[in-house]
Each structure stands twice: as C-alpha cells, then as structure tokens.
Amino acid sequence: MSPHDPADKLPSTGPGGTPRVSPHIAALAPYVPGRPEEEIAAKYGVKDPVKLASNENPLGPSPKALQAIRAHLSRIHRYPVSDGCELRKAISEKLDVPMDGVVLGAGSSDLIECSAIAFLDRDENAVISEGAFIMYKISVQRVNGNIRWVPLKERTHDLQAMASAINDKTKIVYIANPNNPTGTYVPAGEMAAFLESVPRGVLVVVDEAYREYIDRPDFPDTLRTVRSGAPNLVVLRTFSKVHGLAGLRIGMGIMHPELAREFHRVRSPFNSSRIGQVAALAALDDRSHIRRSVAMNRREKDFLEKAFAERGIPFTPSVGNFVLLDVGCDPMKLFDRMCARGVIIRPVANYGFKESIRITVGTHDQNSRLLEALDQALPEARGR
C-alpha cells in the first residue's frame, strides 16, 4: 500500500490489534545504547565487568557535583526551575555568551531532537554525514523529515561535499566535531569556510560533546562565531562526558537568542532536572576534576593507541575519549567473547562500520584488562 493512499484505507490497528503506529515511526531503528554492567554480569556470570562502551568518564562524576547533589536531595519534591536560569547564567559567564542564547536539555541529544522538531517539516531535509552520531538520523526520522546523506572523507566530515548537498529543501546540517564514533575533527579553516557558505535559512548544528578533551590549536572556536551574532549556528555541549554526569542527562545549546526562543517553544517543560541543574552548576567550576580527567584521557589514549599499533590492529587516531578499532571480524562475535571476559565494548555496525568496535578510554587498570581480554578474544572471534 502506498503511503500516499487515503488514511481511511489504512488499517486502524497493527499486529496483535494494537493501534497502528505512523509508517515513518514503524521504519525507525531505535537507538542502541551501551550494555550496562548489571546486565552483562548477570548474563555472562562475570564479576565487576568493566564498561568501555559509552564514552563515560572513568573517573566518575565531579566531586563538587556530588557534594551539591547531597546538599540538595531534600528539595527533589519540588519541580526544577523550568529554564534553569541559574545554570544558564553560570554558563553564560563561563563561556562569555549571552544568557538568552543558552538552552538546557536532557543531554545534548534532547536538543538535537528539539532542532528537528522546531525547524524541519516532512517535505524538508537535513544534511548528515554517513558514519556520524546516529541521533541525527533518528531525530530527523521521528519528525518524518528527509535525509541527504554525505559520505565521510577519511572518516571525517567532508564539509565541501555537505555544502554541495544543501538544496532548497534543506533546513538543517548536523556536524559532530569531533565525530562519534570515529574520533576525527574538522579544523578551524574548513569550518569557517563552510559556515560562510551556508545560506542563512539553513540551521547548522555543531555537536561538540567532547570539546573539553581537545587540545589541538586548529580546533574551531565556534563560540566566537556565536558571539559575533551568527543567526543560524547552534553549538551543543554536554555535562555527560568530561564532567561525569551522564546519568543526570543534562546538556546545553548555545546560539543566537532568536534561535533560543524557537528551542524553548518545543522543548519539554522541566527537561532538565533539579538535581541535574545543581550538579552541573557545581561541575562547571570543578577545574581540578576537568584537568585530571583530560590528563588521564590523553595519557591513556596514547597508551592504548600504541598497544593497538604494536598488535597490528588498525585504528582511527582519535581526539576524543574513545578509539575506533577495525577488528577484521563480526563485531558481535568479538563483543560476546569480550563480555565473557568481563569487558564491555561497543560494536558500531549500525554506523556503517561493519567490522569495527569503539572502545572508551578507561583508567590504566581498565585499559590493561581490556588489552588482556582482547588478546584472547580477538583470535577467537576471527576463528583462529
């Protein structure tokens, strides 16, 4: 049956007599998260599994955030301040951006969804790189929008090709910088040229979830572009990564105040929790925790990449807190054998990398355990 057939010709119920879901929702593949330790421990009978699957901070949450959470627990019977004005003010001062241009979300993924809801109609499209963070695809499909796919170039966003893909139906371009799961980034010159070329009526969402880990001098200063008054740029950051607050789901979008008004129209009321707001407020100023986290990540990423090179395992050099490995076998087979040894990794076949896994950089003990398990599990998965 054609999706353009009259609604009264479509069945009113789906399988099992349940209400029929919209066809574009039925076609959605749900987001697949990293598997939790509790599930792996129960399924494989292992104690204290190491989770290196979700790019979380292995040092845990900011100590200042924990202190703030404990002090605020007696207030959780109250709704949060809906727009998180105190946290937005602190972000504004910390990043030197207008407070009216800061929007909070339940993680930056919430704001990705808000962008699609606010700006994309069903006959319009978004430009997305193949192999980019999968929430861009899911968010566009949820609103029945179209996607113009652009291949990665050397596992990096090809901004020239993305600019060429923009047509008169394009409303959004999504750019992950650095990209998840490849760990690559677009340098400042390429980003500046791209932003200059994009029509003002096209929203550009630059997702910088891993920004705090970056120490490259040619990394784009997108906030400077926001400060200059760019009317169509949204920069996303999150408290889920270096700050260690992934379980509290709180992120931020930084943009022109006029754009922020549109995001406020579509975001859910109270989309950032009271505990999330106070924890993020404390974490924002925990410079010691950020320094320790960044230093450990840099040291341990170098350790892992050297170990992979010594083992002859191809990988993509990363600027984030994770590494993409090309393992030369079915990643689910390797996943199963690694979990049996108490180490949780992330297959990324759903991103188009059919024989690859993504590994989060852990502590030295966790990384050593990973390598020991990999040395045993990889030959098994390859059938050797």
LINGI-V577925 format. One record per residue. PHI is phi in whole degrees, 0 to 359 (NA if undefined). OMEGA is omega in whole degrees, -180 to 180 (NA if undefined). Layout:
BEGIN
phi-><PHI/PHI>
omega-><OMEGA/OMEGA>
END
This chain:
BEGIN
phi-><NA/288/295/266/296/304/300/286/266/277/297/275/232/257/303/77/82/283/304/284/279/300/303/289/282/299/277/286/263/299/299/254/278/295/284/286/302/299/294/292/299/288/289/256/67/251/260/49/296/261/263/235/237/235/58/276/282/291/279/87/284/303/302/295/293/300/298/294/298/300/290/250/299/290/257/285/281/262/298/288/295/302/263/58/299/294/293/299/296/294/297/302/289/294/259/57/231/296/301/292/258/253/235/265/216/281/79/292/298/298/285/300/296/300/297/293/297/283/243/241/266/292/263/252/226/241/263/223/281/296/83/265/310/287/293/296/300/298/295/293/295/298/262/65/275/256/235/254/275/232/298/292/243/53/62/231/305/263/292/296/293/293/297/291/282/292/232/287/257/280/244/220/237/254/227/266/221/287/275/251/253/275/79/268/219/266/285/299/299/294/295/298/295/295/299/291/275/285/302/298/278/253/282/249/255/255/266/246/301/252/304/295/278/276/233/272/294/261/285/297/264/291/294/298/293/298/299/286/99/307/275/229/247/239/251/257/229/213/263/278/260/297/282/75/244/303/289/265/52/216/223/217/244/239/197/297/306/295/294/301/299/290/296/295/297/252/291/291/300/57/282/235/285/299/295/301/295/290/293/295/299/287/294/302/254/271/294/298/295/296/298/298/295/292/296/296/297/298/295/283/293/299/299/293/296/296/294/295/297/296/272/73/265/298/213/262/307/241/254/262/248/204/223/265/253/259/264/68/200/296/296/290/296/294/305/298/287/289/297/297/258/82/233/261/243/234/294/230/299/291/267/99/260/289/232/231/228/247/239/285/287/254/288/298/297/295/293/295/294/301/296/298/293/295/300/271/280/295/300/296/294/278/79/258>
omega-><-179/176/179/177/179/-177/-176/176/180/177/-178/-180/178/179/179/179/179/178/-177/178/177/-176/-178/175/178/-179/-177/168/-176/176/179/-179/171/-176/-178/-179/-176/-180/-178/179/-179/-176/-174/178/-180/178/175/177/178/180/177/-172/-168/176/176/178/-177/176/178/-176/173/177/177/178/178/179/-180/178/-179/-178/-173/-174/-178/-178/-173/173/179/174/175/169/-167/-178/177/-170/-178/178/179/178/180/177/179/-179/-178/-174/179/177/180/179/-179/178/179/178/178/177/175/-169/178/178/176/-179/171/178/179/-179/179/-180/-173/-166/-171/171/-170/177/-179/-174/172/176/-175/175/170/-179/175/-178/-167/179/176/179/-177/-178/179/-180/-179/-180/177/175/178/-179/170/-174/177/180/170/175/-174/177/179/175/177/-172/177/179/179/177/180/-179/180/175/-175/176/-178/178/-176/167/179/179/174/-177/1/-176/171/23/-172/-180/-180/-179/175/-179/-171/-177/180/180/-179/179/179/-178/178/-175/-174/176/-177/180/179/179/175/179/179/-174/-177/-177/-175/-172/-175/180/-171/177/-179/-178/-179/177/-174/172/-176/179/176/178/176/-179/-179/177/180/-173/-173/-178/173/177/-179/172/-178/172/-175/-171/-173/-179/175/-177/-176/-177/180/175/176/179/-178/170/-178/-169/173/-179/178/176/-179/178/180/176/179/178/-170/-180/178/174/178/-177/168/-172/177/179/178/-179/-178/178/180/179/179/-178/-178/-176/-179/-175/-179/-180/179/-180/180/-177/-179/-179/179/-179/-180/-179/-175/175/176/179/-179/-178/175/-180/178/179/179/180/-180/179/-180/178/176/178/-171/172/-179/178/-179/180/177/-180/173/-167/175/178/176/-176/179/175/179/177/-178/-177/176/179/178/178/173/178/-176/178/-176/170/-177/177/-180/174/-179/178/-166/180/-176/172/175/-179/174/176/-179/171/-178/179/179/180/177/177/176/-177/178/179/-178/179/180/-171/-175/176/178/-178/178/178/-179/NA>
END
